Amino acid sequence: MSSHEAPLGPKHRLVQQARLLARERREREAAGLAHMEGVRLVEEALAAGVEVAYLLYSPDLAERPRGAELLCAASARGVPLYRATPEALERAADTQTPQGVVGVFRPRPWALDDLGPGLVLVLDNLQDPGNLGTVVRTLEALGGGGAVVAGGVDPYNPKVVRGAMGSLFRLPVVKLGLDAALRGLRARGRRIYVADAGGALSPWEATLTRAAVVIGNEGAGPSPLARQEADGVVSIPMVGPTESLNAGVAAALMVYEALRQQA
């Protein structure tokens, strides 16, 4: 295992880069890099074979058994390791209480052909990082084929990365405009549904095998283009007075019904 002799300070260029990657979408997109932090996430990234550009870690991380094991595993993969002062790690982190390690990784360039056979969710301009992280984690847990992010929040926003809890490293998540996504999915033999209140179909009436479901923006719902191109509108029946469900919850119910149909 290799590291700098002296811990990096808050003004070091790698600390500054990690800070920018955590805070600026344009920095992530320009560099083709993203930010992660915490022992578990770094473990998940290494296990998934993600390309890790470098790790910044606190001096005491190597003194803890799990931390030492993580650093050894990263070193064996050729990942550059840099000890950082507590002040530097706090500056590089996205959370208020850094967990001993901050990493910079290169997201995989997923395409539509990488999507699996399970239900695909097209996320039409979602704005909440928590919703997107939940959707990605749920898709992997319930056998979904992947997600297409069509506008809205960056799938490599650090809050999304944390919320997905490792699923983002394994599940295909394609960034593509809505029109190209819908045309591409249909060309690959998928039915297109929109999830929206007042739809004519319940989830169990729709054929969700080899399908894609559009989950719309939290406030505005699905875009006019999605409604226009859809084969049907699917609505989740509700017995209470609630008008609508959280986007992450609606997505989970759709994926669970797709899993039931496959079974």
VEXBAKE-543403 format. One record per atom (N, C-alpha, C): x, y, z; residue in three letters; atom name. Coordinates in steps of 0.05 Angstrom, whole numbers, plus 5000, padded with zeros to 4 digits. Layout:
N
R east north   up zaba kese
R    X     Y    Z  ALA   CA
...
END
This chain:
263
R east north   up zaba kese
R 5017  4976 5000  MET    N
R 5000  5000 5000  MET   CA
R 5018  5025 5000  MET    C
R 5010  5044 4983  SER    N
R 5027  5068 4980  SER   CA
R 5011  5092 4987  SER    C
R 5024  5112 4998  SER    N
R 5011  5138 5004  SER   CA
R 5032  5159 5006  SER    C
R 5024  5184 5006  HIS    N
R 5042  5206 5011  HIS   CA
R 5053  5205 5039  HIS    C
R 5079  5214 5043  GLU    N
R 5090  5214 5069  GLU   CA
R 5075  5232 5088  GLU    C
R 5069  5256 5079  ALA    N
R 5054  5275 5096  ALA   CA
R 5025  5276 5086  ALA    C
R 5006  5277 5105  PRO    N
R 4978  5279 5097  PRO   CA
R 4972  5303 5080  PRO    C
R 4954  5301 5061  LEU    N
R 4947  5323 5044  LEU   CA
R 4931  5343 5060  LEU    C
R 4935  5369 5054  GLY    N
R 4921  5390 5067  GLY   CA
R 4897  5399 5051  GLY    C
R 4880  5417 5063  PRO    N
R 4855  5425 5050  PRO   CA
R 4859  5439 5023  PRO    C
R 4883  5450 5017  LYS    N
R 4887  5464 4992  LYS   CA
R 4899  5447 4970  LYS    C
R 4905  5422 4976  HIS    N
R 4916  5404 4956  HIS   CA
R 4897  5401 4932  HIS    C
R 4908  5399 4908  ARG    N
R 4891  5399 4884  ARG   CA
R 4871  5375 4884  ARG    C
R 4879  5352 4895  LEU    N
R 4861  5329 4895  LEU   CA
R 4838  5333 4915  LEU    C
R 4844  5346 4937  VAL    N
R 4823  5353 4956  VAL   CA
R 4803  5373 4944  VAL    C
R 4815  5393 4930  GLN    N
R 4798  5413 4917  GLN   CA
R 4781  5400 4895  GLN    C
R 4793  5381 4880  GLN    N
R 4778  5368 4858  GLN   CA
R 4755  5352 4870  GLN    C
R 4761  5337 4891  ALA    N
R 4739  5320 4904  ALA   CA
R 4717  5338 4913  ALA    C
R 4724  5361 4925  ARG    N
R 4703  5380 4934  ARG   CA
R 4686  5390 4911  ARG    C
R 4699  5397 4889  LEU    N
R 4684  5407 4865  LEU   CA
R 4666  5385 4854  LEU    C
R 4676  5360 4853  LEU    N
R 4660  5338 4842  LEU   CA
R 4636  5333 4859  LEU    C
R 4638  5337 4885  ALA    N
R 4615  5333 4903  ALA   CA
R 4594  5355 4899  ALA    C
R 4602  5378 4891  ARG    N
R 4584  5401 4891  ARG   CA
R 4575  5410 4863  ARG    C
R 4590  5404 4842  GLU    N
R 4585  5416 4816  GLU   CA
R 4580  5395 4795  GLU    C
R 4555  5395 4784  ARG    N
R 4548  5376 4763  ARG   CA
R 4566  5380 4738  ARG    C
R 4570  5405 4731  ARG    N
R 4586  5410 4707  ARG   CA
R 4615  5400 4710  ARG    C
R 4625  5401 4734  GLU    N
R 4652  5391 4739  GLU   CA
R 4652  5360 4735  GLU    C
R 4632  5347 4745  ARG    N
R 4630  5317 4742  ARG   CA
R 4628  5310 4712  ARG    C
R 4611  5325 4698  GLU    N
R 4607  5318 4670  GLU   CA
R 4632  5325 4653  GLU    C
R 4645  5347 4659  ALA    N
R 4669  5355 4644  ALA   CA
R 4692  5335 4648  ALA    C
R 4695  5326 4674  ALA    N
R 4718  5308 4680  ALA   CA
R 4711  5279 4675  ALA    C
R 4685  5272 4673  GLY    N
R 4677  5244 4671  GLY   CA
R 4683  5229 4697  GLY    C
R 4681  5243 4720  LEU    N
R 4687  5232 4746  LEU   CA
R 4664  5238 4765  LEU    C
R 4663  5223 4787  ALA    N
R 4642  5227 4807  ALA   CA
R 4653  5222 4835  ALA    C
R 4638  5229 4855  HIS    N
R 4647  5230 4883  HIS   CA
R 4632  5208 4899  HIS    C
R 4646  5195 4917  MET    N
R 4633  5177 4936  MET   CA
R 4648  5179 4962  MET    C
R 4634  5171 4984  GLU    N
R 4648  5172 5010  GLU   CA
R 4636  5150 5028  GLU    C
R 4653  5142 5047  GLY    N
R 4645  5121 5066  GLY   CA
R 4656  5094 5058  GLY    C
R 4663  5079 5079  VAL    N
R 4676  5053 5074  VAL   CA
R 4658  5034 5058  VAL    C
R 4633  5033 5065  ARG    N
R 4615  5014 5051  ARG   CA
R 4613  5020 5021  ARG    C
R 4610  5046 5014  LEU    N
R 4607  5052 4985  LEU   CA
R 4633  5046 4970  LEU    C
R 4656  5052 4982  VAL    N
R 4681  5045 4969  VAL   CA
R 4684  5015 4966  VAL    C
R 4676  5000 4986  GLU    N
R 4677  4971 4985  GLU   CA
R 4659  4961 4961  GLU    C
R 4635  4973 4959  GLU    N
R 4617  4965 4938  GLU   CA
R 4628  4971 4910  GLU    C
R 4641  4995 4908  ALA    N
R 4653  5003 4882  ALA   CA
R 4675  4984 4874  ALA    C
R 4692  4977 4893  LEU    N
R 4714  4959 4886  LEU   CA
R 4704  4931 4879  LEU    C
R 4684  4922 4894  ALA    N
R 4672  4895 4888  ALA   CA
R 4659  4894 4861  ALA    C
R 4648  4917 4852  ALA    N
R 4634  4918 4826  ALA   CA
R 4653  4923 4803  ALA    C
R 4679  4926 4809  GLY    N
R 4698  4931 4788  GLY   CA
R 4698  4959 4776  GLY    C
R 4687  4978 4791  VAL    N
R 4686  5006 4782  VAL   CA
R 4715  5017 4782  VAL    C
R 4721  5034 4762  GLU    N
R 4747  5047 4761  GLU   CA
R 4748  5069 4782  GLU    C
R 4765  5065 4802  VAL    N
R 4768  5085 4823  VAL   CA
R 4794  5101 4817  VAL    C
R 4790  5127 4814  ALA    N
R 4813  5144 4806  ALA   CA
R 4832  5148 4829  ALA    C
R 4822  5153 4854  TYR    N
R 4839  5155 4877  TYR   CA
R 4821  5155 4902  TYR    C
R 4834  5150 4925  LEU    N
R 4820  5152 4951  LEU   CA
R 4836  5171 4969  LEU    C
R 4821  5187 4984  LEU    N
R 4831  5204 5005  LEU   CA
R 4822  5191 5031  LEU    C
R 4840  5187 5050  TYR    N
R 4832  5173 5075  TYR   CA
R 4844  5186 5099  TYR    C
R 4831  5183 5122  SER    N
R 4841  5194 5147  SER   CA
R 4863  5176 5158  SER    C
R 4883  5187 5172  PRO    N
R 4904  5170 5182  PRO   CA
R 4895  5147 5200  PRO    C
R 4873  5152 5214  ASP    N
R 4864  5130 5232  ASP   CA
R 4848  5108 5218  ASP    C
R 4842  5112 5193  LEU    N
R 4827  5091 5179  LEU   CA
R 4843  5065 5177  LEU    C
R 4869  5068 5172  ALA    N
R 4886  5044 5170  ALA   CA
R 4890  5029 5196  ALA    C
R 4882  5042 5219  GLU    N
R 4885  5029 5245  GLU   CA
R 4861  5012 5252  GLU    C
R 4839  5015 5236  ARG    N
R 4815  4999 5241  ARG   CA
R 4815  4975 5222  ARG    C
R 4808  4951 5232  PRO    N
R 4810  4927 5215  PRO   CA
R 4796  4930 5188  PRO    C
R 4771  4940 5188  ARG    N
R 4756  4942 5163  ARG   CA
R 4769  4963 5145  ARG    C
R 4779  4984 5157  GLY    N
R 4792  5005 5141  GLY   CA
R 4818  4995 5129  GLY    C
R 4833  4981 5145  ALA    N
R 4859  4970 5134  ALA   CA
R 4854  4950 5112  ALA    C
R 4833  4934 5115  GLU    N
R 4826  4915 5094  GLU   CA
R 4818  4929 5068  GLU    C
R 4803  4951 5071  LEU    N
R 4794  4966 5048  LEU   CA
R 4818  4978 5033  LEU    C
R 4836  4990 5049  LEU    N
R 4859  5003 5036  LEU   CA
R 4877  4982 5022  LEU    C
R 4880  4959 5034  CYS    N
R 4895  4937 5021  CYS   CA
R 4882  4928 4995  CYS    C
R 4856  4925 4996  ALA    N
R 4841  4917 4972  ALA   CA
R 4844  4938 4950  ALA    C
R 4842  4963 4957  ALA    N
R 4845  4985 4937  ALA   CA
R 4873  4986 4926  ALA    C
R 4893  4983 4944  SER    N
R 4921  4983 4935  SER   CA
R 4927  4960 4916  SER    C
R 4915  4936 4922  ALA    N
R 4918  4913 4904  ALA   CA
R 4907  4918 4876  ALA    C
R 4887  4935 4874  ARG    N
R 4875  4942 4848  ARG   CA
R 4890  4965 4835  ARG    C
R 4911  4975 4848  GLY    N
R 4926  4997 4836  GLY   CA
R 4914  5024 4840  GLY    C
R 4896  5027 4859  VAL    N
R 4883  5052 4865  VAL   CA
R 4902  5070 4880  VAL    C
R 4908  5095 4871  PRO    N
R 4925  5113 4886  PRO   CA
R 4912  5121 4912  PRO    C
R 4927  5119 4934  LEU    N
R 4917  5125 4961  LEU   CA
R 4932  5149 4972  LEU    C
R 4917  5167 4985  TYR    N
R 4928  5191 4996  TYR   CA
R 4917  5196 5024  TYR    C
R 4935  5196 5044  ARG    N
R 4927  5204 5070  ARG   CA
R 4920  5234 5070  ARG    C
R 4899  5241 5085  ALA    N
R 4891  5269 5086  ALA   CA
R 4886  5278 5114  ALA    C
R 4891  5303 5120  THR    N
R 4886  5313 5147  THR   CA
R 4856  5313 5152  THR    C
R 4847  5313 5177  PRO    N
R 4818  5315 5182  PRO   CA
R 4805  5339 5169  PRO    C
R 4819  5362 5168  GLU    N
R 4809  5386 5155  GLU   CA
R 4806  5382 5125  GLU    C
R 4825  5368 5113  ALA    N
R 4824  5363 5084  ALA   CA
R 4801  5344 5078  ALA    C
R 4798  5323 5094  LEU    N
R 4777  5304 5089  LEU   CA
R 4749  5317 5092  LEU    C
R 4747  5334 5112  GLU    N
R 4722  5348 5116  GLU   CA
R 4716  5366 5092  GLU    C
R 4736  5378 5081  ARG    N
R 4732  5395 5057  ARG   CA
R 4725  5379 5033  ARG    C
R 4736  5355 5030  ALA    N
R 4731  5339 5006  ALA   CA
R 4704  5324 5008  ALA    C
R 4693  5321 5032  ALA    N
R 4669  5305 5036  ALA   CA
R 4644  5321 5029  ALA    C
R 4622  5306 5024  ASP    N
R 4597  5318 5019  ASP   CA
R 4579  5319 5044  ASP    C
R 4585  5302 5063  THR    N
R 4570  5301 5088  THR   CA
R 4584  5317 5110  THR    C
R 4569  5323 5131  GLN    N
R 4580  5338 5153  GLN   CA
R 4599  5322 5171  GLN    C
R 4596  5296 5170  THR    N
R 4614  5279 5187  THR   CA
R 4626  5258 5169  THR    C
R 4649  5264 5156  PRO    N
R 4663  5245 5139  PRO   CA
R 4668  5218 5153  PRO    C
R 4666  5197 5137  GLN    N
R 4669  5170 5149  GLN   CA
R 4696  5158 5144  GLN    C
R 4716  5175 5142  GLY    N
R 4743  5164 5140  GLY   CA
R 4755  5161 5113  GLY    C
R 4738  5161 5092  VAL    N
R 4748  5158 5065  VAL   CA
R 4730  5171 5045  VAL    C
R 4742  5185 5026  VAL    N
R 4728  5198 5004  VAL   CA
R 4741  5187 4978  VAL    C
R 4724  5180 4959  GLY    N
R 4735  5168 4934  GLY   CA
R 4725  5183 4910  GLY    C
R 4741  5182 4889  VAL    N
R 4734  5193 4863  VAL   CA
R 4734  5170 4843  VAL    C
R 4712  5166 4829  PHE    N
R 4710  5143 4810  PHE   CA
R 4700  5152 4783  PHE    C
R 4703  5135 4764  ARG    N
R 4695  5140 4736  ARG   CA
R 4669  5124 4730  ARG    C
R 4646  5138 4727  PRO    N
R 4622  5123 4722  PRO   CA
R 4623  5108 4695  PRO    C
R 4610  5085 4694  ARG    N
R 4609  5070 4669  ARG   CA
R 4591  5084 4649  ARG    C
R 4599  5083 4623  PRO    N
R 4583  5096 4602  PRO   CA
R 4561  5077 4592  PRO    C
R 4540  5074 4608  TRP    N
R 4519  5055 4601  TRP   CA
R 4504  5064 4576  TRP    C
R 4494  5045 4560  ALA    N
R 4477  5051 4536  ALA   CA
R 4452  5033 4538  ALA    C
R 4433  5039 4520  LEU    N
R 4407  5024 4521  LEU   CA
R 4412  4994 4517  LEU    C
R 4432  4986 4502  ASP    N
R 4437  4958 4498  ASP   CA
R 4446  4944 4523  ASP    C
R 4455  4959 4543  ASP    N
R 4464  4947 4568  ASP   CA
R 4441  4940 4587  ASP    C
R 4417  4951 4581  LEU    N
R 4394  4946 4599  LEU   CA
R 4387  4916 4599  LEU    C
R 4379  4906 4623  GLY    N
R 4371  4878 4625  GLY   CA
R 4343  4874 4616  GLY    C
R 4334  4849 4617  PRO    N
R 4307  4842 4608  PRO   CA
R 4284  4851 4626  PRO    C
R 4290  4857 4651  GLY    N
R 4269  4865 4669  GLY   CA
R 4257  4893 4663  GLY    C
R 4238  4901 4678  LEU    N
R 4225  4927 4674  LEU   CA
R 4245  4950 4675  LEU    C
R 4243  4968 4656  VAL    N
R 4260  4992 4655  VAL   CA
R 4243  5016 4663  VAL    C
R 4254  5033 4680  LEU    N
R 4241  5057 4688  LEU   CA
R 4254  5081 4674  LEU    C
R 4238  5097 4660  VAL    N
R 4247  5121 4647  VAL   CA
R 4240  5144 4666  VAL    C
R 4260  5157 4677  LEU    N
R 4256  5178 4697  LEU   CA
R 4256  5205 4683  LEU    C
R 4232  5215 4680  ASP    N
R 4227  5239 4664  ASP   CA
R 4229  5264 4681  ASP    C
R 4254  5275 4682  ASN    N
R 4259  5301 4695  ASN   CA
R 4254  5300 4725  ASN    C
R 4261  5277 4738  LEU    N
R 4260  5276 4768  LEU   CA
R 4279  5297 4779  LEU    C
R 4271  5310 4801  GLN    N
R 4287  5331 4813  GLN   CA
R 4299  5324 4840  GLN    C
R 4289  5304 4853  ASP    N
R 4297  5297 4881  ASP   CA
R 4318  5275 4880  ASP    C
R 4343  5281 4889  PRO    N
R 4363  5260 4890  PRO   CA
R 4356  5236 4906  PRO    C
R 4341  5240 4928  GLY    N
R 4332  5218 4945  GLY   CA
R 4314  5199 4930  GLY    C
R 4295  5210 4914  ASN    N
R 4278  5194 4897  ASN   CA
R 4294  5177 4877  ASN    C
R 4313  5190 4864  LEU    N
R 4329  5175 4844  LEU   CA
R 4345  5153 4856  LEU    C
R 4358  5159 4879  GLY    N
R 4373  5138 4893  GLY   CA
R 4356  5114 4901  GLY    C
R 4332  5121 4911  THR    N
R 4313  5100 4919  THR   CA
R 4304  5083 4895  THR    C
R 4299  5096 4873  VAL    N
R 4290  5081 4849  VAL   CA
R 4312  5062 4839  VAL    C
R 4337  5071 4838  VAL    N
R 4359  5054 4829  VAL   CA
R 4362  5030 4848  VAL    C
R 4362  5035 4874  ARG    N
R 4365  5013 4893  ARG   CA
R 4342  4993 4890  ARG    C
R 4318  5003 4888  THR    N
R 4294  4986 4885  THR   CA
R 4295  4969 4860  THR    C
R 4302  4982 4838  LEU    N
R 4304  4968 4812  LEU   CA
R 4323  4944 4814  LEU    C
R 4346  4948 4826  GLU    N
R 4365  4925 4828  GLU   CA
R 4354  4904 4847  GLU    C
R 4342  4912 4869  ALA    N
R 4332  4893 4889  ALA   CA
R 4310  4876 4877  ALA    C
R 4293  4887 4859  LEU    N
R 4270  4872 4849  LEU   CA
R 4273  4863 4820  LEU    C
R 4298  4862 4811  GLY    N
R 4303  4850 4785  GLY   CA
R 4296  4867 4761  GLY    C
R 4296  4893 4765  GLY    N
R 4292  4911 4742  GLY   CA
R 4315  4911 4722  GLY    C
R 4309  4919 4698  GLY    N
R 4329  4919 4677  GLY   CA
R 4348  4943 4677  GLY    C
R 4340  4964 4691  GLY    N
R 4356  4988 4693  GLY   CA
R 4339  5013 4691  GLY    C
R 4352  5035 4690  ALA    N
R 4338  5061 4689  ALA   CA
R 4349  5078 4667  ALA    C
R 4332  5095 4656  VAL    N
R 4340  5115 4637  VAL   CA
R 4334  5142 4650  VAL    C
R 4354  5158 4654  VAL    N
R 4351  5185 4666  VAL   CA
R 4349  5205 4643  VAL    C
R 4324  5216 4640  ALA    N
R 4319  5235 4618  ALA   CA
R 4315  5262 4631  ALA    C
R 4336  5277 4635  GLY    N
R 4335  5303 4647  GLY   CA
R 4333  5302 4677  GLY    C
R 4333  5325 4689  GLY    N
R 4329  5326 4718  GLY   CA
R 4355  5323 4733  GLY    C
R 4354  5311 4757  VAL    N
R 4377  5308 4774  VAL   CA
R 4398  5290 4762  VAL    C
R 4423  5297 4767  ASP    N
R 4446  5281 4757  ASP   CA
R 4447  5255 4773  ASP    C
R 4447  5232 4759  PRO    N
R 4449  5206 4773  PRO   CA
R 4474  5203 4789  PRO    C
R 4495  5220 4784  TYR    N
R 4519  5218 4800  TYR   CA
R 4522  5240 4820  TYR    C
R 4500  5254 4826  ASN    N
R 4499  5271 4849  ASN   CA
R 4506  5255 4873  ASN    C
R 4523  5264 4891  PRO    N
R 4531  5248 4914  PRO   CA
R 4508  5238 4931  PRO    C
R 4486  5253 4933  LYS    N
R 4463  5243 4948  LYS   CA
R 4450  5219 4934  LYS    C
R 4450  5219 4908  VAL    N
R 4440  5196 4893  VAL   CA
R 4458  5172 4898  VAL    C
R 4484  5176 4896  VAL    N
R 4504  5155 4900  VAL   CA
R 4500  5142 4927  VAL    C
R 4497  5159 4948  ARG    N
R 4493  5148 4975  ARG   CA
R 4466  5134 4977  ARG    C
R 4445  5146 4966  GLY    N
R 4418  5134 4968  GLY   CA
R 4416  5107 4954  GLY    C
R 4431  5103 4932  ALA    N
R 4430  5078 4917  ALA   CA
R 4445  5056 4932  ALA    C
R 4463  5064 4950  MET    N
R 4477  5045 4967  MET   CA
R 4491  5022 4952  MET    C
R 4505  5030 4931  GLY    N
R 4520  5010 4916  GLY   CA
R 4507  5001 4890  GLY    C
R 4480  5003 4889  SER    N
R 4466  4993 4865  SER   CA
R 4474  5009 4840  SER    C
R 4481  5034 4843  LEU    N
R 4489  5051 4821  LEU   CA
R 4515  5041 4807  LEU    C
R 4531  5025 4822  PHE    N
R 4555  5015 4810  PHE   CA
R 4550  4990 4793  PHE    C
R 4527  4978 4796  ARG    N
R 4521  4952 4782  ARG   CA
R 4498  4954 4762  ARG    C
R 4477  4969 4769  LEU    N
R 4454  4970 4752  LEU   CA
R 4458  4990 4729  LEU    C
R 4451  4982 4704  PRO    N
R 4453  5001 4682  PRO   CA
R 4436  5026 4686  PRO    C
R 4448  5049 4686  VAL    N
R 4433  5075 4688  VAL   CA
R 4443  5092 4665  VAL    C
R 4425  5095 4646  VAL    N
R 4431  5108 4620  VAL   CA
R 4422  5137 4621  VAL    C
R 4440  5156 4614  LYS    N
R 4432  5184 4611  LYS   CA
R 4426  5190 4582  LYS    C
R 4400  5197 4577  LEU    N
R 4392  5201 4549  LEU   CA
R 4368  5219 4548  LEU    C
R 4365  5235 4527  GLY    N
R 4341  5252 4524  GLY   CA
R 4316  5235 4521  GLY    C
R 4294  5246 4529  LEU    N
R 4269  5230 4530  LEU   CA
R 4261  5220 4502  LEU    C
R 4262  5236 4482  ASP    N
R 4254  5227 4455  ASP   CA
R 4271  5204 4446  ASP    C
R 4297  5207 4448  ALA    N
R 4315  5185 4439  ALA   CA
R 4311  5160 4456  ALA    C
R 4306  5164 4482  ALA    N
R 4302  5141 4500  ALA   CA
R 4277  5125 4492  ALA    C
R 4255  5139 4487  LEU    N
R 4230  5125 4480  LEU   CA
R 4232  5112 4453  LEU    C
R 4244  5125 4434  ARG    N
R 4247  5113 4407  ARG   CA
R 4266  5089 4409  ARG    C
R 4287  5091 4424  GLY    N
R 4306  5069 4427  GLY   CA
R 4295  5045 4441  GLY    C
R 4279  5050 4462  LEU    N
R 4267  5028 4477  LEU   CA
R 4246  5014 4460  LEU    C
R 4231  5029 4445  ARG    N
R 4210  5017 4428  ARG   CA
R 4224  5000 4405  ARG    C
R 4246  5011 4395  ALA    N
R 4260  4996 4374  ALA   CA
R 4272  4970 4384  ALA    C
R 4275  4969 4410  ARG    N
R 4286  4944 4423  ARG   CA
R 4264  4926 4434  ARG    C
R 4239  4931 4425  GLY    N
R 4217  4914 4430  GLY   CA
R 4203  4918 4457  GLY    C
R 4206  4941 4469  ARG    N
R 4192  4946 4494  ARG   CA
R 4166  4962 4490  ARG    C
R 4145  4954 4505  ARG    N
R 4122  4971 4507  ARG   CA
R 4128  4995 4524  ARG    C
R 4115  5017 4519  ILE    N
R 4120  5042 4534  ILE   CA
R 4094  5049 4549  ILE    C
R 4096  5051 4575  TYR    N
R 4074  5060 4592  TYR   CA
R 4082  5085 4607  TYR    C
R 4062  5101 4614  VAL    N
R 4066  5124 4631  VAL   CA
R 4052  5119 4657  VAL    C
R 4065  5125 4680  ALA    N
R 4052  5122 4706  ALA   CA
R 4041  5150 4713  ALA    C
R 4014  5151 4716  ASP    N
R 4002  5177 4722  ASP   CA
R 3974  5173 4735  ASP    C
R 3965  5191 4751  ALA    N
R 3939  5189 4763  ALA   CA
R 3917  5190 4742  ALA    C
R 3896  5174 4746  GLY    N
R 3874  5175 4727  GLY   CA
R 3878  5158 4703  GLY    C
R 3898  5141 4702  GLY    N
R 3903  5124 4679  GLY   CA
R 3882  5102 4676  GLY    C
R 3879  5092 4652  ALA    N
R 3859  5072 4647  ALA   CA
R 3867  5044 4656  ALA    C
R 3892  5040 4661  LEU    N
R 3902  5013 4668  LEU   CA
R 3912  5013 4697  LEU    C
R 3906  4991 4711  SER    N
R 3920  4986 4736  SER   CA
R 3946  4972 4730  SER    C
R 3966  4971 4748  PRO    N
R 3991  4958 4742  PRO   CA
R 3987  4929 4734  PRO    C
R 3968  4915 4746  TRP    N
R 3965  4886 4740  TRP   CA
R 3950  4882 4714  TRP    C
R 3938  4903 4702  GLU    N
R 3925  4901 4676  GLU   CA
R 3945  4907 4654  GLU    C
R 3966  4920 4660  ALA    N
R 3987  4926 4640  ALA   CA
R 4006  4903 4638  ALA    C
R 4017  4898 4614  THR    N
R 4037  4877 4610  THR   CA
R 4064  4889 4614  THR    C
R 4075  4885 4638  LEU    N
R 4100  4898 4646  LEU   CA
R 4125  4882 4640  LEU    C
R 4122  4858 4628  THR    N
R 4145  4843 4619  THR   CA
R 4154  4856 4592  THR    C
R 4180  4859 4589  ARG    N
R 4192  4872 4565  ARG   CA
R 4179  4899 4561  ARG    C
R 4177  4915 4583  ALA    N
R 4164  4941 4581  ALA   CA
R 4182  4962 4594  ALA    C
R 4175  4987 4589  ALA    N
R 4187  5010 4602  ALA   CA
R 4165  5028 4612  ALA    C
R 4168  5038 4637  VAL    N
R 4148  5055 4649  VAL   CA
R 4161  5082 4654  VAL    C
R 4147  5103 4645  VAL    N
R 4157  5131 4650  VAL   CA
R 4147  5140 4677  VAL    C
R 4165  5148 4694  ILE    N
R 4158  5161 4720  ILE   CA
R 4164  5191 4717  ILE    C
R 4143  5207 4720  GLY    N
R 4146  5236 4714  GLY   CA
R 4157  5252 4737  GLY    C
R 4161  5277 4731  ASN    N
R 4171  5297 4750  ASN   CA
R 4152  5298 4775  ASN    C
R 4165  5303 4798  GLU    N
R 4150  5302 4823  GLU   CA
R 4126  5321 4824  GLU    C
R 4129  5345 4812  GLY    N
R 4108  5364 4812  GLY   CA
R 4090  5364 4788  GLY    C
R 4103  5364 4764  ALA    N
R 4089  5367 4739  ALA   CA
R 4079  5340 4727  ALA    C
R 4090  5318 4737  GLY    N
R 4083  5292 4725  GLY   CA
R 4098  5287 4699  GLY    C
R 4089  5267 4684  PRO    N
R 4102  5260 4658  PRO   CA
R 4099  5283 4638  PRO    C
R 4119  5286 4621  SER    N
R 4118  5307 4601  SER   CA
R 4098  5300 4579  SER    C
R 4089  5321 4563  PRO    N
R 4070  5316 4541  PRO   CA
R 4081  5295 4521  PRO    C
R 4107  5296 4516  LEU    N
R 4118  5276 4497  LEU   CA
R 4115  5248 4507  LEU    C
R 4119  5243 4533  ALA    N
R 4116  5216 4544  ALA   CA
R 4087  5207 4541  ALA    C
R 4068  5224 4547  ARG    N
R 4040  5217 4545  ARG   CA
R 4033  5211 4515  ARG    C
R 4044  5226 4498  GLN    N
R 4038  5223 4469  GLN   CA
R 4048  5197 4458  GLN    C
R 4072  5189 4467  GLU    N
R 4085  5165 4456  GLU   CA
R 4077  5139 4470  GLU    C
R 4064  5141 4493  ALA    N
R 4058  5117 4509  ALA   CA
R 4037  5099 4497  ALA    C
R 4040  5073 4502  ASP    N
R 4020  5053 4494  ASP   CA
R 3996  5053 4513  ASP    C
R 4000  5064 4537  GLY    N
R 3978  5065 4557  GLY   CA
R 3987  5080 4581  GLY    C
R 3968  5089 4597  VAL    N
R 3974  5103 4622  VAL   CA
R 3966  5085 4645  VAL    C
R 3985  5080 4663  VAL    N
R 3981  5062 4686  VAL   CA
R 3977  5078 4711  VAL    C
R 3957  5072 4726  SER    N
R 3952  5087 4751  SER   CA
R 3949  5067 4774  SER    C
R 3962  5074 4796  ILE    N
R 3961  5056 4820  ILE   CA
R 3935  5062 4836  ILE    C
R 3917  5043 4839  PRO    N
R 3893  5048 4853  PRO   CA
R 3898  5055 4883  PRO    C
R 3884  5074 4893  MET    N
R 3887  5082 4921  MET   CA
R 3860  5084 4934  MET    C
R 3857  5076 4959  VAL    N
R 3831  5077 4972  VAL   CA
R 3829  5101 4991  VAL    C
R 3851  5114 4997  GLY    N
R 3849  5138 5014  GLY   CA
R 3846  5163 4998  GLY    C
R 3845  5186 5011  PRO    N
R 3841  5212 4997  PRO   CA
R 3866  5223 4985  PRO    C
R 3888  5210 4988  THR    N
R 3914  5220 4977  THR   CA
R 3912  5222 4947  THR    C
R 3922  5245 4936  GLU    N
R 3920  5249 4907  GLU   CA
R 3941  5233 4892  GLU    C
R 3965  5231 4903  SER    N
R 3986  5217 4888  SER   CA
R 4006  5206 4908  SER    C
R 4024  5189 4897  LEU    N
R 4045  5176 4913  LEU   CA
R 4072  5189 4906  LEU    C
R 4090  5188 4925  ASN    N
R 4118  5195 4920  ASN   CA
R 4129  5180 4896  ASN    C
R 4145  5193 4880  ALA    N
R 4156  5181 4855  ALA   CA
R 4171  5155 4861  ALA    C
R 4186  5155 4883  GLY    N
R 4201  5131 4890  GLY   CA
R 4183  5108 4898  GLY    C
R 4162  5114 4912  VAL    N
R 4142  5093 4920  VAL   CA
R 4128  5083 4896  VAL    C
R 4118  5100 4878  ALA    N
R 4104  5092 4854  ALA   CA
R 4122  5074 4837  ALA    C
R 4147  5081 4834  ALA    N
R 4166  5065 4819  ALA   CA
R 4169  5038 4831  ALA    C
R 4172  5036 4858  ALA    N
R 4175  5010 4871  ALA   CA
R 4151  4992 4866  ALA    C
R 4127  5003 4867  LEU    N
R 4103  4987 4863  LEU   CA
R 4102  4976 4834  LEU    C
R 4110  4992 4815  MET    N
R 4111  4984 4787  MET   CA
R 4131  4961 4784  MET    C
R 4155  4964 4795  VAL    N
R 4175  4943 4792  VAL   CA
R 4167  4917 4806  VAL    C
R 4154  4920 4829  TYR    N
R 4145  4896 4843  TYR   CA
R 4124  4881 4827  TYR    C
R 4106  4896 4815  GLU    N
R 4085  4883 4798  GLU   CA
R 4098  4869 4774  GLU    C
R 4118  4882 4762  ALA    N
R 4132  4869 4740  ALA   CA
R 4146  4843 4748  ALA    C
R 4157  4843 4773  LEU    N
R 4170  4819 4783  LEU   CA
R 4148  4797 4787  LEU    C
R 4125  4805 4798  ARG    N
R 4104  4786 4802  ARG   CA
R 4095  4774 4775  ARG    C
R 4093  4790 4754  GLN    N
R 4084  4780 4728  GLN   CA
R 4105  4761 4716  GLN    C
R 4131  4767 4720  GLN    N
R 4152  4749 4710  GLN   CA
R 4151  4722 4724  GLN    C
R 4144  4723 4750  ALA    N
R 4143  4698 4766  ALA   CA
R 4119  4681 4757  ALA    C
END
